[in-house]
């Protein structure tokens, strides 16, 4: 693909295209974001990707619009999918209509799956940021340093601040009542483990980013992300675990209690409501989303759950376990309060880690008021539209 138009800065165009997505890609004064792009995208890849949007198109439609050969465009698009620079969508995902575009059926004949494939631009985060760090490339350190600079310069603003967030806090298993799980099935971790026999579990890319940038990270396990259900025909491997192995690993991470579960809302078109489809055990020392608030001074980063901790000070024995577990400093020791940790509700994200570890049962989660209730979008399309409506307030 040698159709180079020197009058167009393809990296700037791609940065603008990424910023126009619902996930955002904030432009900074130093333009450090274009340096991130240059480490990941070749000139040809950036030239094509920068002309895509969130609207899914076939390779033929894209080729005609940009004036290139369809076969050449298809090869380039397909090469970027594994690296999560481009995503291929079904019509169901594009329209929000369950089952649309998945199957064609003729009376008296076996249904046939549609062969139409559409492509759209994939976001920076969650997207090619994670994919790049998973590959552990030689310039991962440079990439990590640029990312840190990007966040410090305010790069996280349009990614993390608009609601609904890219990911959301999922309360610890066992911290919610059954009726609360019925209302919000995307919080039902136990049901997720019963739906599948094997699960994809990968290394924490944020921990890798810390190692690449600083040469070290925390002592918490590196394998703690994903837990995405896989089809039964996928062979077991180092990263594809059986249900028993995955649950054992999850339980072990829960027991540590010093991580926040960031979940994917699971906009599956075959489900009647969003389900829990996977999540990561994230720590404040490594997680790029949790650290965005600290590095970039953002008031909001991760989407909070619909629950907040309630504390019974009379039961509190001042053991400090809540202080150790909380990643958001919602529990702080205060000598003026009889040396008992003081709970700051405004900092609570509703993860329930403190309550699950409290030996005196002084902490538990309760739902927020209906006025403050966050209604999880019913589809990926609804999530994108809500993000785009709210992104203007962060400019």
Helices and strands as residue ranges (DSSP letters): H 10-19, H 32-40, H 43-49, H 59-66, H 70-81, E 86-89, H 91-95, E 103-104, E 112-113, E 118-121, I 124-128, H 129-134, H 140-152, I 157-161, E 168-169, H 178-183, G 185-187, H 189-195, E 198-203, H 205-214, E 223-230, E 240-242, H 243-256, E 260-263, E 279-282, H 288-296, E 307-311, H 321-325, E 331-333, G 335-337, E 341-343, G 345-347, H 353-357, E 363-367, G 370-372, H 380-391, G 392-394
